[in-house]
Amino acid sequence: MTEPKPPAPLTWGQVCKECGQAHGSQESHLYDYQDEVDDELVCHICLQPLLRPMDTPCGHTYCFQCLSSFLQEQDFCPVDRQRLQLPQCRQSSLLVRNLLDKLTVLCPYHSSCQQSMQRCELQPHLHNRCPGFRKLREEAERRKRPHWNEAKSVKSEGEPAAEAKPTAAPPRSLAPRGPPEPGLVNPAFEEGEDDAPQRSSLMAETSVLEIFREEPEEALGIRIVGGKDTPLGNIVIQEILRDSPASRDGRLAPGDHILEVNDVNVASVPHGEAISVLRRPCASLRITVMQEKGFSTRNARPELPSTSPPAPAPGTVIQVALLKRDRSEPLGIKLIRKSEEPGVFILDLLPGGLADKDGKLRNNDKVLAINGHDLRHGTPESAAQIIQQSEARVNFVVMRPAEPPGRGVAEGSPGSEGASRGARRPEPQYYRRRSMFLKDPPGGFSSREKTVSLKKEPRMSLGITISGGRDSRSRVPVYITSVQPVGCLHHDGTIRTGDVLLSINGVDLTQLTYNEAVSALKAQASQSSVVLKVVETLSGDPQEEEGSDEEGQEDMEVLEPRDEAISWVPLWTSWLGLPSHLHWCRDIVLLKTSSESWGFSIVGGFEESSGHQPFFIKTIVPGTPAHFDGRLKCGDEIVAVNGAATGGMNNSSLIPMLKLQKNQVTLTVVSWPGSLV
């Protein structure tokens, strides 16, 4: 009798990156539970402990995946057969989810890792501590890029971010020194002793996420840029909004490329079409994203961010490890959020607490990550949960604001502790300024000026509401959010929602704050004759935006007080056609060691097929100076490098300019807010 053959070893592609075991993409995660589980915590469909539990109106609880699959074929509850649809179901209470998270499971790689832990800790354990999981990943990387490790003489000018596939290269002496792929630059390389860039490759991972919404119409809470009709090509997340479904879920991050939404391909669709798909009402969103995981270089040295913290501007990145005696021991840290900046900050260290005794963390430090969890756009609540669920070791990565050169504590001034708790210094005027760099908008985008001259009764309203202003977060110009049917501009029909205001009766409105624009409009609207000039942006694929319902405005010229949460908001693409004299730019100084990469990829530049295109930031790689600095965003337009304008350049001109900057580079960028979905 022949013995059964042992099962074939799993490959990296077969393994689920969350539970560590092999299962289909539509199947639930698998766990090896160590204790008997209460029947109340078991799904009635799969008869396993609940995963992402959902409560039905009739009082039963199922795994989300089990219930959604069942309701694709049936329209009733599996237990009592009452009529049921998925949007009627709600996520189970936090108490139930916490009980499930605390179930003890065994690491699936028990042959090399004999650890058991709470279910919620398995994923960070696999990615940060498990030797078996790490070995499987490293073997897959070696098989995927054999030529990077064997061909010691590869040399390249640049490489596409994440899209590139490694191929065999001829020896260095025979390799032609050709230009990089048009329109896409990855200035992420390492300098050797002979100043020859050593090739490095971006590692990306595709994953499928499901995000629940309490109401089907609730906004997901992300800003996106890109699209087939823009130089970026893909749809890329620019920002995660605080206290949104995406923020509470915690798995999406800025820089993620959105590939599919509820099985609809959005990887190569126009910007407006992707917006429509993401805004469709539904109880849950199944999103396929490609997430950058950092660089894999051809030499054997470990990645720099894991061995020596970078020193980007405007502060210093510090790694701190705190050791708890047991899981329940508090660290003695008070965390807060700030209204003017996303992320989590240390407000205070409790005297005598673990962090206070360690002495490395300080007040006002910005928490970038805890135990590998990215918190640059996180909340104090999510940070506290990570700390509570941590084992004995809690690893912090924080950014400490740099002290201005030569600044000390003057006699009679507050001490260093008081200074660190003070409010953030206002931005210098030069930090964001009117752009002096003239350039053409991207292909397919343009603008036109419109002028309206009308006679009116002095008390008759213009009937418009506005937003923006140079004091707004993104320094966008004042634009029209709605044209009311009660006003005289509605009857004229020339002015539309989204138009940018240039002037009224010769008064320049382009450099005003919101309140200044309100005052100027009210003063000039009281005249019997009004001449209003605006700019309308045009694109090849215009997308109509939903206007906000501004009932009850009566004769108000402007929405007062301004409520940006309900006001109409333009798409990201609507800003691309604005003439450059309406742009505001800022300087971002990045610092690095000579062997580090800057950590961002670029699209754009001159191409024969599309002519002159601006350069845009497409990818910001985790663990790099651009990532830790936090000011660059996907979709930002680079208008100058060290003061030299990039307009009209091609890739072969911009790449050497970036490579020559060994330790510091100043990027002048124009940043527009991404489309809100």
C-alpha positions as CSV (number, residue, x, y, z in Angstrom):
1,M,0.0,0.0,0.0
2,T,1.6,3.2,-1.1
3,E,1.7,6.1,1.3
4,P,-0.1,9.3,0.4
5,K,2.2,12.0,-1.0
6,P,2.7,15.0,1.2
7,P,0.9,18.1,0.0
8,A,2.9,20.3,-2.3
9,P,4.4,23.4,-0.5
10,L,2.5,26.6,-1.0
11,T,3.8,29.3,-3.2
12,W,3.7,33.1,-2.5
13,G,1.1,33.6,-5.2
14,Q,-1.2,31.0,-3.5
15,V,-0.9,32.4,0.0
16,C,-3.4,34.9,1.4
17,K,-1.5,37.9,2.7
18,E,-3.9,38.3,5.6
19,C,-4.4,34.8,7.1
20,G,-1.3,33.1,5.6
21,Q,-3.2,30.1,4.2
22,A,-4.3,29.2,0.7
23,H,-7.9,29.9,-0.3
24,G,-9.8,31.4,-3.3
25,S,-10.2,35.2,-3.6
26,Q,-14.0,34.8,-3.0
27,E,-13.6,32.5,0.0
28,S,-13.3,33.4,3.6
29,H,-10.0,33.4,5.5
30,L,-8.8,30.3,7.2
31,Y,-7.6,30.1,10.8
32,D,-6.3,27.3,13.1
33,Y,-8.3,28.0,16.3
34,Q,-6.7,26.8,19.5
35,D,-9.8,26.9,21.8
36,E,-13.4,25.9,21.5
37,V,-15.4,28.8,20.2
38,D,-18.8,29.8,21.6
39,D,-21.7,28.9,19.3
40,E,-22.9,32.5,19.5
41,L,-19.7,33.5,17.6
42,V,-20.2,30.9,14.8
43,C,-21.6,31.7,11.4
44,H,-24.7,29.6,10.5
45,I,-23.6,29.3,6.9
46,C,-19.9,28.2,7.1
47,L,-20.1,26.9,10.7
48,Q,-16.8,28.7,11.4
49,P,-16.1,31.6,13.8
50,L,-17.5,34.8,12.2
51,L,-15.3,36.9,9.9
52,R,-16.4,40.5,9.5
53,P,-19.8,39.7,11.1
54,M,-23.0,41.2,9.7
55,D,-26.3,41.5,11.6
56,T,-29.6,41.0,9.7
57,P,-32.8,42.8,10.6
58,C,-34.3,39.5,11.8
59,G,-31.5,39.1,14.4
60,H,-29.1,36.6,12.9
61,T,-25.4,37.1,12.3
62,Y,-23.2,35.8,9.4
63,C,-19.8,36.3,7.9
64,F,-20.0,39.1,5.3
65,Q,-18.5,36.9,2.6
66,C,-20.9,34.0,3.4
67,L,-24.0,36.2,3.5
68,S,-23.1,38.2,0.3
69,S,-22.5,35.0,-1.6
70,F,-25.7,33.5,-0.4
71,L,-27.8,36.5,-1.3
72,Q,-26.5,36.5,-4.8
73,E,-28.5,33.4,-5.3
74,Q,-31.4,33.8,-2.8
75,D,-33.4,36.7,-1.3
76,F,-34.1,35.4,2.2
77,C,-32.3,34.8,5.5
78,P,-30.7,31.3,5.6
79,V,-32.2,30.6,9.1
80,D,-35.8,31.9,9.2
81,R,-36.2,32.5,5.4
82,Q,-37.5,36.1,5.9
83,R,-37.0,38.4,2.9
84,L,-33.6,39.9,3.0
85,Q,-31.2,42.1,1.0
86,L,-27.6,42.9,1.8
87,P,-28.1,46.7,2.1
88,Q,-30.5,46.0,5.0
89,C,-27.7,44.4,7.0
90,R,-25.4,46.2,9.3
91,Q,-21.9,45.5,10.7
92,S,-22.0,43.8,14.1
93,S,-21.3,45.8,17.3
94,L,-17.8,46.6,18.3
95,L,-18.2,44.3,21.3
96,V,-18.8,41.3,19.1
97,R,-15.9,42.2,16.8
98,N,-13.6,42.5,19.7
99,L,-14.6,39.1,21.0
100,L,-13.8,37.6,17.7
101,D,-10.5,39.4,17.4
102,K,-9.4,38.0,20.7
103,L,-9.9,34.3,19.6
104,T,-6.5,32.5,19.9
105,V,-5.1,31.1,16.6
106,L,-2.0,29.2,15.7
107,C,0.5,30.6,13.1
108,P,0.0,28.6,9.9
109,Y,3.8,28.3,9.6
110,H,4.1,26.3,12.8
111,S,7.0,24.2,11.5
112,S,9.3,27.2,11.8
113,C,7.2,29.4,14.0
114,Q,5.5,27.8,17.1
115,Q,3.6,30.9,18.1
116,S,-0.1,31.4,18.9
117,M,-1.8,34.8,19.2
118,Q,-5.0,36.6,19.0
119,R,-6.7,36.5,15.6
120,C,-6.3,40.2,15.1
121,E,-2.5,39.9,15.6
122,L,-1.9,37.2,13.0
123,Q,-1.5,39.6,10.0
124,P,1.0,41.9,11.6
125,H,2.8,38.8,13.0
126,L,3.1,37.3,9.5
127,H,4.4,40.5,7.9
128,N,6.7,41.6,10.7
129,R,7.9,38.6,12.7
130,C,7.1,35.2,11.2
131,P,10.3,33.6,9.8
132,G,8.3,31.1,7.6
133,F,6.2,33.8,5.9
134,R,9.3,36.0,5.4
135,K,11.2,33.0,3.8
136,L,8.3,32.3,1.4
137,R,8.2,36.0,0.4
138,E,12.0,36.2,-0.2
139,E,12.0,33.0,-2.3
140,A,9.2,34.5,-4.5
141,E,11.2,37.7,-4.9
142,R,14.3,35.8,-6.0
143,R,12.4,33.7,-8.5
144,K,10.6,36.8,-9.8
145,R,13.8,38.8,-10.5
146,P,16.6,36.3,-11.2
147,H,18.5,38.6,-13.6
148,W,18.6,41.5,-11.1
149,N,20.7,39.3,-8.8
150,E,22.9,37.6,-11.4
151,A,23.7,40.3,-13.9
152,K,26.1,42.5,-11.9
153,S,26.5,45.1,-14.6
154,V,23.0,46.3,-15.3
155,K,22.7,50.0,-15.7
156,S,19.6,52.0,-16.4
157,E,18.4,55.6,-16.7
158,G,15.0,55.1,-15.1
159,E,12.3,52.5,-14.7
160,P,8.5,52.6,-14.6
161,A,7.0,52.5,-11.1
162,A,5.4,49.1,-10.5
163,E,4.5,48.4,-14.1
164,A,8.1,47.3,-15.0
165,K,8.8,43.6,-15.5
166,P,12.5,42.5,-15.1
167,T,14.2,41.2,-18.2
168,A,17.6,39.9,-19.0
169,A,20.2,42.6,-19.7
170,P,23.4,42.4,-21.8
171,P,26.7,43.2,-20.1
172,R,27.3,46.8,-19.2
173,S,29.9,47.3,-22.0
174,L,27.4,46.2,-24.6
175,A,24.2,47.7,-23.3
176,P,23.0,50.7,-25.4
177,R,22.5,53.8,-23.4
178,G,19.1,54.7,-24.6
179,P,16.4,57.0,-23.2
180,P,13.9,55.6,-20.7
181,E,10.4,54.7,-21.5
182,P,8.6,57.9,-22.6
183,G,6.4,59.6,-20.1
184,L,7.4,57.6,-17.0
185,V,10.3,58.2,-14.8
186,N,11.4,56.5,-11.6
187,P,14.3,58.4,-10.2
188,A,14.7,55.8,-7.5
189,F,18.2,54.5,-7.7
190,E,21.3,53.9,-5.6
191,E,24.6,55.5,-6.2
192,G,27.7,53.3,-6.3
193,E,31.2,54.5,-5.6
194,D,31.7,55.2,-9.3
195,D,28.5,57.2,-9.4
196,A,26.8,54.6,-11.6
197,P,23.2,54.1,-10.6
198,Q,22.4,50.6,-9.5
199,R,19.0,49.5,-10.8
200,S,16.3,49.0,-8.3
201,S,12.7,47.8,-8.8
202,L,9.5,48.8,-7.1
203,M,7.6,45.9,-5.4
204,A,3.9,46.1,-5.7
205,E,1.2,43.9,-4.3
206,T,-2.4,43.6,-5.5
207,S,-5.1,43.0,-2.8
208,V,-8.9,43.0,-2.6
209,L,-10.5,45.0,0.1
210,E,-14.1,45.3,1.2
211,I,-15.2,48.5,2.9
212,F,-18.5,48.8,4.7
213,R,-20.7,51.9,4.8
214,E,-23.4,52.6,7.4
215,E,-25.5,54.2,4.7
216,P,-25.3,53.2,1.0
217,E,-25.0,56.8,-0.1
218,E,-22.2,57.6,2.4
219,A,-19.0,59.0,0.9
220,L,-16.1,56.6,0.9
221,G,-13.9,59.4,2.2
222,I,-11.0,59.4,-0.3
223,R,-9.6,61.9,-2.8
224,I,-8.5,60.5,-6.1
225,V,-6.4,61.8,-9.0
226,G,-5.5,60.4,-12.4
227,G,-7.5,58.6,-15.1
228,K,-7.1,57.5,-18.7
229,D,-7.7,61.1,-19.9
230,T,-4.8,62.5,-17.7
231,P,-1.0,62.0,-17.8
232,L,-1.2,59.8,-14.7
233,G,-3.2,57.1,-16.6
234,N,-4.3,55.1,-13.5
235,I,-6.7,56.1,-10.8
236,V,-4.6,56.9,-7.7
237,I,-5.6,57.7,-4.1
238,Q,-4.3,61.1,-3.1
239,E,-5.7,61.4,0.4
240,I,-7.7,59.6,3.0
241,L,-10.2,61.8,4.9
242,R,-10.4,61.6,8.6
243,D,-13.3,59.8,10.3
244,S,-14.5,58.3,6.9
245,P,-15.3,54.7,6.1
246,A,-12.0,54.4,4.3
247,S,-10.1,55.8,7.4
248,R,-11.9,53.6,9.8
249,D,-11.2,50.5,7.7
250,G,-7.5,51.5,7.7
251,R,-6.2,49.4,4.8
252,L,-6.3,52.0,2.0
253,A,-3.5,54.5,1.8
254,P,-2.4,57.5,-0.3
255,G,-0.6,56.2,-3.4
256,D,-2.7,53.1,-3.9
257,H,-3.8,52.5,-7.5
258,I,-7.5,51.5,-7.8
259,L,-7.9,48.7,-10.3
260,E,-11.5,47.5,-9.8
261,V,-14.6,48.6,-7.9
262,N,-17.3,46.0,-7.4
263,D,-15.8,44.0,-10.3
264,V,-15.9,47.0,-12.6
265,N,-12.5,47.7,-14.2
266,V,-11.4,51.4,-13.5
267,A,-7.7,50.9,-14.2
268,S,-7.9,52.6,-17.6
269,V,-11.0,54.7,-17.7
270,P,-11.4,58.5,-17.8
271,H,-11.4,60.3,-14.5
272,G,-15.1,61.1,-14.6
273,E,-16.1,57.5,-15.2
274,A,-14.2,56.3,-12.2
275,I,-15.9,58.9,-10.1
276,S,-19.3,57.6,-11.2
277,V,-18.4,54.0,-10.3
278,L,-17.0,54.9,-6.9
279,R,-20.1,57.0,-6.0
280,R,-22.7,54.4,-6.8
281,P,-24.8,53.7,-3.6
282,C,-24.1,50.3,-2.0
283,A,-23.6,48.9,1.5
284,S,-20.1,47.7,0.8
285,L,-17.4,48.4,-1.8
286,R,-15.2,45.6,-3.1
287,I,-12.0,47.4,-4.2
288,T,-9.0,45.9,-5.9
289,V,-5.9,48.0,-5.3
290,M,-2.2,47.8,-6.2
291,Q,-0.1,49.0,-3.2
292,E,3.5,49.8,-3.4
293,K,5.7,48.0,-0.9
294,G,9.0,49.6,-1.4
295,F,12.2,48.9,-3.4
296,S,14.1,45.7,-4.0
297,T,17.6,46.5,-5.1
298,R,20.0,44.1,-6.9
299,N,22.6,44.2,-4.1
300,A,22.4,42.2,-1.0
301,R,22.3,45.2,1.4
302,P,19.1,45.5,3.5
303,E,16.7,48.3,2.7
304,L,17.9,51.6,4.2
305,P,14.7,52.6,5.9
306,S,14.8,49.4,8.0
307,T,18.4,50.0,9.2
308,S,18.9,53.7,9.5
309,P,16.1,56.2,9.8
310,P,16.2,58.8,7.0
311,A,16.5,62.5,7.8
312,P,13.9,64.3,5.6
313,A,12.8,67.8,5.9
314,P,11.2,69.4,7.8
315,G,12.0,67.2,10.8
316,T,13.9,64.1,11.9
317,V,12.5,60.6,11.7
318,I,13.1,58.6,14.8
319,Q,12.5,55.0,15.7
320,V,11.6,54.2,19.3
321,A,10.9,50.7,20.8
322,L,9.0,50.5,24.1
323,L,8.9,47.2,26.0
324,K,5.8,46.4,28.1
325,R,5.9,43.9,30.9
326,D,2.6,42.5,29.8
327,R,0.0,43.3,27.2
328,S,-2.2,45.4,29.5
329,E,0.6,47.7,30.7
330,P,-0.2,51.3,29.6
331,L,2.6,53.3,27.8
332,G,1.6,56.6,29.4
333,I,1.1,58.6,26.2
334,K,-1.7,61.0,25.4
335,L,-2.4,61.2,21.6
336,I,-4.3,63.9,19.8
337,R,-5.2,65.1,16.3
338,K,-4.7,68.5,14.9
339,S,-7.2,70.5,12.8
340,E,-4.6,71.9,10.5
341,E,-2.7,68.7,9.7
342,P,-3.7,65.1,9.3
343,G,-2.3,62.3,11.5
344,V,-1.6,61.5,15.1
345,F,0.5,63.6,17.5
346,I,1.8,63.1,21.0
347,L,0.2,65.6,23.3
348,D,1.8,64.6,26.6
349,L,3.8,61.9,28.3
350,L,2.4,61.0,31.7
351,P,5.0,61.4,34.5
352,G,6.4,58.1,35.6
353,G,4.9,56.2,32.7
354,L,6.8,53.8,30.4
355,A,7.3,56.4,27.6
356,D,8.4,59.1,30.1
357,K,11.0,56.8,31.7
358,D,12.3,55.7,28.3
359,G,12.8,59.4,27.5
360,K,13.0,59.1,23.7
361,L,9.5,60.3,22.7
362,R,8.6,63.9,23.1
363,N,5.6,66.1,23.1
364,N,4.5,67.2,19.6
365,D,6.1,64.2,17.8
366,K,4.1,63.1,14.8
367,V,3.4,59.4,14.9
368,L,4.1,58.0,11.4
369,A,3.7,54.3,12.2
370,I,3.2,51.8,15.1
371,N,4.3,48.2,14.6
372,G,4.4,48.7,10.9
373,H,0.8,50.2,10.6
374,D,0.9,53.5,8.6
375,L,-0.6,56.3,10.7
376,R,0.3,59.3,8.7
377,H,-3.5,59.8,8.1
378,G,-4.6,57.7,11.1
379,T,-6.6,58.7,14.2
380,P,-5.7,58.6,17.9
381,E,-8.4,55.9,18.3
382,S,-6.8,53.6,15.7
383,A,-3.3,54.2,17.2
384,A,-4.6,53.3,20.7
385,Q,-6.1,50.1,19.4
386,I,-2.8,49.1,17.8
387,I,-1.0,49.7,21.1
388,Q,-3.5,47.8,23.1
389,Q,-3.3,44.8,20.8
390,S,0.5,44.8,20.7
391,E,2.6,42.2,22.3
392,A,5.5,43.2,24.6
393,R,7.3,45.3,22.1
394,V,5.7,48.5,20.6
395,N,7.7,50.0,17.8
396,F,7.1,53.7,17.0
397,V,8.3,55.7,14.0
398,V,7.8,59.4,14.7
399,M,8.8,62.7,13.0
400,R,10.2,65.4,15.2
401,P,9.9,69.0,14.0
402,A,13.3,70.5,13.4
403,E,14.4,73.5,15.5
404,P,15.2,76.6,13.4
405,P,19.0,77.2,13.0
406,G,20.5,79.2,15.8
407,R,17.2,79.3,17.8
408,G,17.6,78.9,21.5
409,V,15.4,79.5,24.5
410,A,15.7,83.1,25.4
411,E,15.7,84.4,28.9
412,G,12.2,84.7,30.2
413,S,10.8,82.7,27.3
414,P,8.9,79.4,27.9
415,G,11.0,76.3,28.3
416,S,11.5,73.7,25.7
417,E,8.6,71.6,27.0
418,G,6.2,74.6,26.7
419,A,7.6,75.4,23.3
420,S,7.0,71.9,22.0
421,R,3.4,72.0,23.1
422,G,2.8,75.3,21.4
423,A,0.8,75.7,18.2
424,R,2.4,75.0,14.9
425,R,4.1,78.0,13.4
426,P,2.2,79.6,10.5
427,E,3.6,78.9,7.0
428,P,5.9,81.6,5.7
429,Q,4.5,83.7,2.9
430,Y,7.0,82.2,0.4
431,Y,5.9,78.7,1.3
432,R,2.9,79.0,-1.0
433,R,3.1,81.8,-3.5
434,R,1.7,82.8,-6.9
435,S,3.4,80.7,-9.6
436,M,5.8,82.6,-11.9
437,F,6.4,79.5,-14.1
438,L,4.5,79.8,-17.4
439,K,3.5,76.4,-19.0
440,D,0.8,74.8,-21.0
441,P,-1.9,72.7,-19.5
442,P,-1.9,68.9,-20.1
443,G,-3.1,67.7,-23.5
444,G,-6.9,67.7,-23.7
445,F,-7.3,70.4,-21.1
446,S,-7.7,74.1,-21.7
447,S,-9.7,77.2,-20.5
448,R,-11.5,80.2,-21.8
449,E,-12.5,83.5,-20.3
450,K,-16.1,84.7,-20.1
451,T,-17.4,88.1,-19.4
452,V,-20.9,89.1,-18.3
453,S,-22.1,92.7,-18.4
454,L,-25.6,93.3,-17.0
455,K,-27.8,96.0,-15.7
456,K,-29.7,95.3,-12.5
457,E,-31.7,96.7,-9.7
458,P,-29.4,97.7,-6.9
459,R,-31.1,95.4,-4.5
460,M,-31.3,92.4,-6.9
461,S,-29.0,89.5,-6.0
462,L,-26.4,88.0,-8.3
463,G,-27.5,84.7,-7.0
464,I,-24.2,82.8,-6.7
465,T,-22.5,80.9,-3.9
466,I,-18.7,80.6,-3.8
467,S,-15.9,78.7,-2.1
468,G,-12.1,78.5,-2.2
469,G,-9.9,81.5,-1.6
470,R,-6.2,81.9,-1.0
471,D,-6.7,81.1,2.7
472,S,-8.2,77.7,1.9
473,R,-6.3,74.5,2.6
474,S,-5.3,74.0,-1.0
475,R,-4.9,77.7,-1.9
476,V,-7.4,77.3,-4.8
477,P,-8.8,80.5,-6.4
478,V,-12.4,81.5,-5.6
479,Y,-14.8,79.5,-7.7
480,I,-18.6,79.3,-8.0
481,T,-20.3,76.5,-6.2
482,S,-23.9,77.2,-7.4
483,V,-25.9,79.6,-9.5
484,Q,-29.3,80.2,-7.8
485,P,-32.5,80.5,-9.9
486,V,-33.5,83.6,-8.0
487,G,-30.5,85.7,-9.2
488,C,-29.8,87.7,-12.3
489,L,-26.8,85.6,-13.4
490,H,-29.1,82.6,-13.7
491,H,-31.3,84.3,-16.2
492,D,-28.2,85.4,-18.2
493,G,-27.0,81.8,-18.4
494,T,-23.3,82.5,-19.2
495,I,-22.0,81.8,-15.7
496,R,-21.8,78.1,-14.6
497,T,-20.9,76.1,-11.5
498,G,-17.2,75.6,-11.3
499,D,-16.2,78.8,-13.1
500,V,-13.2,80.6,-11.4
501,L,-13.8,84.2,-10.6
502,L,-11.3,86.7,-12.1
503,S,-12.8,90.1,-11.4
504,I,-16.0,92.1,-10.7
505,N,-16.2,95.7,-12.0
506,G,-12.4,95.7,-12.5
507,V,-11.7,94.5,-8.9
508,D,-9.2,91.6,-9.0
509,L,-10.5,88.5,-7.2
510,T,-7.8,86.0,-8.0
511,Q,-5.5,86.7,-5.0
512,L,-8.2,87.2,-2.3
513,T,-9.1,85.1,0.7
514,Y,-12.6,83.8,1.0
515,N,-13.8,86.6,3.3
516,E,-12.2,89.3,1.1
517,A,-13.9,87.9,-1.9
518,V,-17.3,87.9,-0.1
519,S,-16.8,91.5,0.8
520,A,-15.8,92.5,-2.7
521,L,-18.7,90.7,-4.3
522,K,-21.2,92.3,-2.0
523,A,-19.8,95.8,-2.4
524,Q,-19.8,95.6,-6.2
525,A,-23.2,93.8,-6.5
526,S,-24.9,96.7,-4.9
527,Q,-24.1,98.7,-8.1
528,S,-26.7,99.0,-10.9
529,S,-24.1,97.9,-13.5
530,V,-22.0,94.7,-13.0
531,V,-19.2,93.4,-15.2
532,L,-18.1,89.9,-14.1
533,K,-15.1,88.0,-15.6
534,V,-14.6,84.3,-15.0
535,V,-12.5,81.4,-16.4
536,E,-14.1,78.2,-17.5
537,T,-11.9,75.1,-17.7
538,L,-12.5,72.6,-20.6
539,S,-11.6,69.0,-21.1
540,G,-12.2,66.3,-23.7
541,D,-14.4,64.4,-21.2
542,P,-16.4,66.8,-19.1
543,Q,-18.1,65.4,-16.0
544,E,-21.1,67.0,-14.6
545,E,-20.9,67.5,-10.9
546,E,-23.7,67.2,-8.4
547,G,-24.6,70.6,-7.1
548,S,-25.5,71.1,-3.4
549,D,-29.0,72.1,-2.5
550,E,-28.7,75.7,-1.3
551,E,-32.3,76.3,-0.5
552,G,-33.1,79.2,1.8
553,Q,-30.2,81.4,0.6
554,E,-32.7,84.1,-0.3
555,D,-30.7,87.2,-1.4
556,M,-27.4,86.0,0.0
557,E,-24.6,86.5,-2.5
558,V,-22.4,83.8,-0.9
559,L,-23.0,80.8,1.3
560,E,-22.5,82.1,4.8
561,P,-21.1,80.7,6.9
562,R,-19.1,78.6,4.5
563,D,-19.8,74.9,5.0
564,E,-17.4,73.0,2.8
565,A,-19.0,69.7,3.8
566,I,-22.1,70.3,1.8
567,S,-20.8,72.7,-0.9
568,W,-20.4,71.6,-4.4
569,V,-16.7,70.5,-5.0
570,P,-15.0,70.5,-8.4
571,L,-13.3,67.4,-9.8
572,W,-9.5,67.2,-9.8
573,T,-9.5,67.4,-13.6
574,S,-11.4,70.7,-13.5
575,W,-8.2,72.5,-12.2
576,L,-5.9,71.1,-14.8
577,G,-7.0,73.5,-17.6
578,L,-6.5,76.7,-15.5
579,P,-3.9,79.1,-16.9
580,S,-0.6,79.1,-15.0
581,H,-1.1,82.7,-13.7
582,L,-3.9,81.3,-11.4
583,H,-1.6,78.6,-10.0
584,W,-0.1,78.8,-6.5
585,C,3.0,76.8,-5.9
586,R,5.2,75.9,-3.0
587,D,8.8,74.7,-2.4
588,I,9.4,71.3,-0.9
589,V,12.9,70.5,0.2
590,L,13.8,66.8,0.4
591,L,16.9,65.5,2.2
592,K,18.5,62.1,1.9
593,T,21.7,60.2,2.1
594,S,23.6,59.7,-1.1
595,S,22.7,56.0,-1.3
596,E,19.0,56.5,-0.9
597,S,16.4,57.0,-3.5
598,W,14.1,60.1,-3.5
599,G,11.2,57.8,-3.5
600,F,8.8,59.1,-6.1
601,S,8.0,58.3,-9.7
602,I,7.0,60.8,-12.4
603,V,4.9,60.8,-15.5
604,G,4.8,63.5,-18.2
605,G,7.4,65.4,-20.1
606,F,7.8,66.0,-23.8
607,E,6.7,63.1,-26.1
608,E,6.5,63.1,-29.8
609,S,3.0,61.5,-29.7
610,S,1.5,63.9,-27.2
611,G,3.7,67.0,-27.3
612,H,4.6,68.9,-24.2
613,Q,3.0,67.5,-21.0
614,P,3.6,68.7,-17.4
615,F,5.4,66.4,-15.0
616,F,3.1,64.8,-12.3
617,I,3.9,62.8,-9.2
618,K,2.4,59.3,-9.8
619,T,3.9,57.2,-7.0
620,I,5.3,57.9,-3.6
621,V,7.2,54.8,-2.2
622,P,6.9,53.8,1.4
623,G,10.0,54.1,3.6
624,T,11.6,56.8,1.5
625,P,12.4,60.5,2.1
626,A,9.4,61.6,0.0
627,H,7.1,59.3,2.0
628,F,8.4,60.4,5.5
629,D,8.3,64.1,4.5
630,G,4.6,63.8,3.9
631,R,4.1,66.9,1.8
632,L,4.3,65.5,-1.7
633,K,1.1,64.0,-2.9
634,C,0.2,61.9,-5.9
635,G,-1.1,64.2,-8.6
636,D,1.2,67.1,-7.6
637,E,2.6,68.9,-10.7
638,I,6.4,69.6,-10.6
639,V,7.0,73.0,-12.2
640,A,10.7,73.4,-11.2
641,V,13.6,71.6,-9.7
642,N,16.1,73.7,-7.7
643,G,14.5,76.8,-9.3
644,A,14.9,75.5,-12.9
645,A,11.6,75.3,-14.8
646,T,10.6,71.8,-16.0
647,G,8.3,73.1,-18.8
648,G,9.2,71.7,-22.1
649,M,11.7,69.1,-20.7
650,N,11.7,65.5,-21.6
651,N,12.7,62.6,-19.4
652,S,16.3,62.5,-20.5
653,S,16.7,66.1,-19.3
654,L,14.9,65.7,-16.0
655,I,16.5,62.5,-14.9
656,P,20.1,63.8,-14.8
657,M,18.9,66.9,-13.0
658,L,17.4,64.7,-10.2
659,K,20.4,62.4,-10.1
660,L,22.9,65.2,-9.6
661,Q,21.2,66.1,-6.4
662,K,23.1,63.9,-3.9
663,N,21.6,64.9,-0.6
664,Q,19.1,67.7,-1.1
665,V,16.6,68.7,-3.8
666,T,14.0,71.5,-3.9
667,L,10.9,70.7,-5.8
668,T,8.5,73.5,-6.7
669,V,5.0,71.9,-7.0
670,V,1.4,72.9,-7.7
671,S,-1.0,70.8,-5.8
672,W,-4.8,70.5,-6.6
673,P,-7.2,68.7,-4.3
674,G,-8.2,65.3,-5.6
675,S,-11.8,64.5,-6.5
676,L,-13.9,63.5,-3.4
677,V,-15.7,60.2,-3.4
